[in-house]
Each structure stands twice: as C-alpha cells, then as structure tokens.
C-alpha cells in the first residue's frame, strides 16, 4: 500500500435518484463491494436541502428512465438539478472528486453540460440521440479503453479491449458540431469506444447505436467526470458477464471502474 | 346529500329469471340468471333491494376471473394438494425456500383478453399486475418473464397478427424496461391456433427475507386501510367481466383495458419494500382485477373481519366518478396497505418521501359486515363472506375418444436440408429481434440470461439464473414449459409435457426444481368438450407434479379465449423456479471445447404427433411423446448430481426438432461443431434425429471426467460422438447422414435477425 493512502477512510458515495431511475441497486452494490459507503438519495432531498452534495466523496448518476424519459432522456432530471443544485454540482466537479453517470446517468451529465464540456463553459455540446436501429438494444459490446486522464480507468491497460453490457434506446452520441468532436479527440476525452471482437472500429451491431466516432463514453478534460452508455455496475463480478461460462478465470470487467474511483479518493482527499 | 344522488337502488326482489338476466346484461355484470337469483334471495332476506354499488361489487367477486368458479373444484382435487410441505407461504404469489433466510415468491398469470383488445396497454399492464402480486408478499421482484402466443393468420374483423405482436412486445418492453426489473425468460409460439386469440402469459419472480413475508389477511380490528400509488380513474372498469366472456368481435369496449404507468410503479416498489423492511405493514395486497371491491373484501374475509371504507377519500383522476365506479375501477399502480394505527404516519411519510400519492380510506372492524360510505351516505352493507363465496360449478365435461392412426413418413432423402429448414423455422430460430428489446441485465444480477455464448454470436439458453444477493453464491433459476401443439392433440399428455419441459430446462442450467406456477389457457368452459380438455390437462399436470413432489404455488385460469368459431387449445404455460447451489457451477448450452465427448441422456421415440418434424410435413398421426415422471426424476436428478460434481461442460434439453436441432443450437454460441454416429440410437434415422423424446438432454462432458459422468448416468447416457471444429457431421455407422457447416447453422438460426 502506498504511503499517504488512508485505507480506512470512509468514502461516501451519493447515488442520486428520482422516479424512473432504476439502476441504483447495482450501482449501490458495486460501490459497497468496492469498500465504499454508498447512499441512495432521492433528488427531492437534495432540492429540499435535507442532504448536501458537499458531504460526499463521489457522485453517481445511475441509469434508468428518469421521469420516464418521455421527453429527451435525462432532460427532466438535468432541468431539476440546474434549477436548484447547479452551483453545488459545479463545485463538486471543480473540487476534482469523481462523478460517474452510466446510461441515463450519462444522458443527465450531457444535459447538465458537465461532459464533454470541451470549452469549459458548461454549455450543451452533445446529445444522446435515439439509436440508429430505432429500437431498444440490449447486448454485450466490445469496448476499447483510451484511458486519457480518466480517474475511473486507471486499472486498465491503454488500448485494452473489454466487454460490458448495454441496454438503451437513446445512446447515439452526437456532438453539436465538428469542432466539439475535434476537441474531444484532441483532448483524448473519448475514453471508451465501441469496437469489434478484434479491437477494430466497426459498424452495427458492434457500434450498437451509431455513435459518432464510435464513442461509448466521455470524460471531462480534468478526468474526474465519466459518462458512458455501457453498464460497468452490472458486471462487477465475472459471473454476470454474458459469456462467463466460456472464460471462467479473471475478475469482473466492471469492478475496476469502481475500485479505481474509491482508491482515488483515498489517495487524494 | 341524499342517498339516491350517489347511488341507485337496483330492484331485484321478486323479479323473474328473465328480468334478472336482463338486469345483468344492462349493467354489464356478466352474471347468469341463476346467480342473479341468489342475489335476489339474499336481499329478500335483508329486507331491501341492493344499491348499484352492491350489485357491481358482487359481480366483480363472482366473475370467473376473480372467483375461479368453473375451475376451482378441479384445481382443488388435482393441483392444490401436491408437495405442500415445500411451500413456505401462499397468497397473491406462492413462496418456496431458497435457503435458510430467503424465500422465492413467484407467479405467472395471463393477460390475454386485454391484450387481444389493446395489445400495447394490455401487455404492459400484464407486467404491472404481476409485479404487484410479488410485491404483495413483501418480496423484491428480481425477474419478469413472458410467454407469448401469436397468431399467423389475419381473421376478418380482428387486427392483423403483426400489429398485435408489435403492440404486445412494445408494451412489455416499455413497461418492463422502465420499471427496472430484468425480463429474462419466456417464449414465443407462432401458430394459426392463436389467430385471433393472442395469449400473453406473464410471470414474475421475487425474493424475500423469510422474516418479512407478509400476507393479505387482516386479522385484527382497527387496522387502517391505505390506498397508495396511482389515482383511481375510469380506466379498467369491468375488466374482469370482459375477461370472463367470449370475445365477439374485434371492437370490444376499450375502457375495460387499464392504463399502465411504470414511472409510478417504480417508486411504489421502493416505498412499499421500505415500509415492509421497517416492519410497518400489517398486511398488503395489490389492486388488480375487481379493484378495491375485490381486494378489501378478500383481505377482510381472509382474516375473519368486517370493516368500513369511505369512498370520497380515494384519490381520483376524475372528480365526476360515481361511487360504484370508484369501488370497482381497476386503475393500475395501486396497492392497498393495511397498517396498525401507530404506524400510519410513518407509512404516509415514506410514501411522501417517494412522491407517491396515498390516502387513508377506512379500517377493519369486528364482525362480518363490510360497509361503504360516500360523503356520509351508506352505499354498501354486505356480509363479506357472501361476496367472496360465489356458486362453484362442476360444469359437465366431455372427453373425446380419439382413434390413434399411425402415420409413417417416407424416408427423407436430404437430411441436411431438412435440418436447416427446422433450424430456421419460426418456432425454433432466434427471437433476438424481440429479446434484445428487453433489458435483461438491469439490477446486475443476471448470471444466465436469455442468450449465451461468444459475444456477437450468442445462442439460446434453457433457463435464466439470477443471483439475488451479491454476498451469497446461490442463484434462482427461472424457466417455462408449454406445448400447445401436443395439448391440442392430447390435453393430458400436453399437461405432462409442459411439466417435463419446465423441469428439463431448470436442470439444464444445474438447478434443482423447487416449484411451479401455472397459467391455464382455455376456451369457453360452458362447452362440454372444453371442460373435458381442461380436466384432462390438470390431470396430466397432477400426475407429473405429484410423482416429482413439486408444488404448484400460484397461477391463474383464463377461460373464454374464443372468438367467433375459433378457439385456442386447452393448455398450460408453466413457470418453474429452481435453486442453483453455487452460481459458479451454472451451465449454458454452448459447446465449450473441441474433442469432448457428447452424450444423449434419454432415448429417442417413435411417438411423433405434434412434433416439429410432423408439423413441417403438415402431417398428423400417432401419439404425442410420452413423459414418464419417474424417468424424469431418475435421469434428471442423476444429471444434476453429475453437473454438481463438475463433469458437465454444457447441456441443452431436447425439445422442438429433436436431438439434431438441439445439437445445432449448441454450436451457435460456441463456433464449435460435432461429429456424431447415431447407430447406437436404433430406430429409423429420421426418428432418431427429429423425434422429441421427453426427459432428454444433450450433454458435453468435461475432458478427463467421462468415466465419472457415465457412472452417474448409468444406462441413461448414450455416447454419440465428440465436439470438433467447424462442422456438424452425422453418420450412421459407415453411412453419411449429413454434414453442415456451423456457419450455415448459425445463419439459419439467426434468420430474420442478422
């Protein structure tokens, strides 16, 4: 164990939910099994100031269908946060502590302007549009890790190909304009990309939604915010990977995201 | 306000049978003249005529859907008594034991009639309803399943089967995905038999701490009734009466179908489980068919209590609703919570925290009368027992004697073509275009889902496995069995075959079967032939389950699946759950390595009626495959022991299309072929390859463990050959039967998807 890491430091995780959020259980368990102290918090409690973000070390926006996703996915959740909590949220991000959103949580982070945020002004630069196939897609995908400076990806090798489940109907990452996309690539913020089994970029179904540049996940410039469509929290252990009966050895693909973030807090804060 | 304004008096005393029948028709009560006479004489004793609230309430409770009046006598005789010592609790769902602390709650039921009228809403609310049944036991739902039966032919006056299929799938997808419970198991059968009577059978499985199991019985006075969740509206009025009658045309009353809201349901699940976790709930029940009327009556009656309810306290969608409409509305996403007085504020507080509407509407009292008030006026005053004890029918039944005529097909000259045709048959090939629209990994506990194998080339699985607790290694296996093709020919054997298939599927993943839920689909029970089929079916289910000593813990009956002259066969969909001791030893069908031994556990048969082989030849003849539960028990449990000892690499049960199709499916997810010699099987080669023997599996044995495996299985294991790279090759001694490239198999199986 490196010096200066407080192994027993309690790492508190705020898992933020509203009606329709439905991936909080696996997010909770993933943090719990990473030796953190997660807490599921209804957005209402933050709005009512019964809970404050500053009391936590990690913020997690789990997947689901917040508010039903009957308008653009994640938009209602983001609007509620913007109207009452944005200052707290921005302060949290600026402090360098980890923020992760998967699936609907990624959509929320994009709607909040926290990713990609290439220009640093928090404006809406991207969206997660309906899948090109025009239907809900539930499958395992191959992903290439381009670590960049993402604090969640420290336990992966650069260029490593991993497998994670996806399950969404609005996951096509599109940028506002070519300039935004260019800056994402230049800053190495496209940290998770869809590939085929051999690690090469390929079309549908390997890129399940038609995302620009095969982007599956995006980090902010500072590397402390990660939004991604795939679900690391659903494969914390090997035994929920869809092909585990063919490769019995190894650990779950998902747990490295969480243990890395928890460890990061213990190192830096 | 005077009484007449809120409810109407229905004059029934002294009316003739004809007049009573007319009243039933006019008020959409769905009751027979005989049942109306019982009501008439009850109120004669009470010395007054009933209110509209009262007759509507009785009609709900006495509907076929709520009362099981045509099936109860038979279910009691054949189904309810089996394996009782293994049942942990019964209620809206049944429970069996997973381990010392945990019980599995599960149920399957039909949502056939609503789905035939409005496919999207009908299927969606089917999922919603079954989730509430699991919640009613205090259990956390962990999986949703759905078994669907679609027609293939357009029937005049009814929607196109493609429209129905699209609507049903979208309804399940949009509800299941939004509510965040994985849809992991089920099936789709396509047949003309289901034009235009689509069947939607939905199941749900949950887990509960044994100390937190709740019942629906209110056994004390002064227990407060709280309605929580969605508001009450005019959607879903007379749903149960509609589900208890024959569909006459494609233009049924759409107001009988409820509207679902998964975004109300999702927090309701959390809130109810939180209240239960804190021991704040005395009893609870979901508001489904029959609405408040059925639920309040049943909860009080089960606990020997009376009670009072104030209808104006029920939160409404539409202020203009009449008391009888409020009382019988089947609006979705509602639960009735029975709470001790000292806990009422805590429960209301939890609901408030989750942004859920809730309201105190009444309480239990000593005695046996239920009294309903609306703005001070009494609109119902009845003995709850009168409502919940309808007349049971032992309807006349006719069992048809059928002459068995054997049919012998001419010997096929191209086995490869025959096999590839079967693999791409609609009832065999992949359902990925549907399955991949359902989220099967949400909750992060899906150990085996509906598909398994190499990513991007997945093949089918036999059962799903969920790991409900990340701190334990045990898992819950979930699967189904049903064969309407066999049932149509022979309802008794079809009932047995459904049990056999359920057990086979569970054992395939390495699970010990623990219990069944049965969803019984049939036609009009007033027809003697239909009732005869029904009785034969439950006898078949009984004979198998009794020998296996596995209980049926829940289920439902759906009669009246008829439209015009078309009706469905009488058959069950069975949902089975099993226990996987250690999920790390769970097994999938995809072959794992080349050069491993392949065995058939079982024996091919000459009974081919109802088989895919005969269906594709458009021929009928002989008997349907015979299932002997003692053989199933012997072989199945030996195989389970062989699996637990680690001798098995992969396993797949033999079903539609026989062992040739079974082995082909094992190549799909693995990109590994097989070289087999079928001489040891005897029989004609087409019978050996395509017959559908019951209680049979194909097994790939782990390298170096062959002797051990054979020791476990004895004579039940027949050596067929070995796995190999690239091709499926079948010979009979020196004769080549077929050689097919596994890429070709994969393409055929993925037809319509890739």
Contacts between the chains, C-beta under 8 A, distances in Angstrom:
chain1	res1	chain2	res2	distance
A	19	B	263	5.3
A	19	B	264	7.6
A	19	B	266	6.2
A	19	B	267	4.8
A	19	B	354	7.7
A	19	B	355	6.2
A	20	B	178	6.6
A	20	B	262	7.9
A	20	B	263	4.7
A	20	B	266	5.9
A	21	B	266	7.9
A	22	B	178	7.3
A	22	B	179	6.8
A	22	B	180	2.4
A	22	B	266	5.8
A	22	B	442	6.4
A	23	B	180	6.9
A	23	B	442	6.2
A	23	B	443	7.9
A	23	B	444	7.9
A	25	B	443	5.4
A	25	B	444	7.3
A	26	B	442	7.5
A	26	B	443	5.7
A	26	B	444	3.0
A	26	B	445	7.5
A	29	B	444	6.6
A	29	B	470	5.0
A	30	B	444	7.2
A	33	B	470	6.3
A	42	B	353	6.6
A	42	B	354	7.0
A	42	B	355	7.9
A	44	B	353	7.4
A	44	B	355	6.6
A	45	B	353	7.9
A	63	B	442	7.8
A	64	B	178	7.9
A	64	B	180	6.0
A	64	B	266	7.9
A	65	B	177	7.1
A	65	B	178	4.6
A	65	B	262	7.7
A	65	B	263	7.0
A	67	B	263	6.8
A	68	B	178	6.5
A	68	B	262	7.4
A	68	B	263	4.1
A	69	B	178	7.8
A	135	B	437	5.8
A	136	B	173	5.9
A	136	B	177	6.4
A	136	B	436	7.6
A	136	B	437	4.5
A	136	B	438	7.6
A	136	B	439	7.4
A	137	B	436	6.1
A	137	B	437	7.8
A	138	B	435	7.7
A	138	B	436	5.1
A	138	B	437	7.1
A	138	B	438	6.3
A	138	B	439	5.2
A	138	B	440	5.8
A	138	B	441	6.8
A	139	B	436	5.9
A	140	B	455	4.7
A	141	B	455	7.7
A	142	B	455	6.6
A	142	B	456	7.8
A	163	B	455	5.7
A	165	B	441	4.4
A	167	B	177	7.5
A	167	B	439	4.1
A	167	B	440	7.7
A	167	B	441	5.9
A	167	B	442	6.5
A	196	B	456	7.5
A	197	B	454	8.0
A	197	B	455	6.7
A	197	B	456	6.0
A	205	B	456	7.3
A	206	B	456	7.4
A	231	B	441	6.7
A	231	B	444	7.4
A	233	B	444	5.7
A	234	B	441	4.8
A	234	B	442	7.3
A	234	B	443	7.8
A	234	B	444	3.9
A	234	B	446	7.8
A	235	B	444	7.2
A	236	B	444	6.5
A	236	B	470	7.5
A	237	B	470	7.2
A	239	B	447	5.2
A	239	B	467	6.7
A	239	B	583	5.5
A	239	B	584	6.4
A	239	B	586	8.0
A	240	B	441	7.1
A	240	B	444	5.9
A	240	B	445	6.6
A	240	B	446	5.8
A	240	B	447	5.9
A	240	B	467	7.1
A	242	B	441	7.8
A	242	B	449	6.4
A	242	B	451	7.1
A	242	B	452	6.5
A	242	B	455	6.6
A	242	B	458	7.0
A	243	B	452	7.0
A	243	B	453	6.4
A	243	B	454	6.2
A	243	B	455	5.5
A	243	B	458	8.0
A	244	B	447	7.8
A	245	B	448	7.7
A	245	B	452	6.6
A	245	B	586	7.0
A	245	B	587	6.9
A	245	B	588	4.5
A	245	B	590	7.4
A	245	B	592	7.5
A	245	B	650	7.8
A	246	B	453	7.0
A	246	B	454	6.8
A	246	B	590	6.9
A	246	B	592	6.5
A	246	B	670	7.7
A	248	B	584	7.8
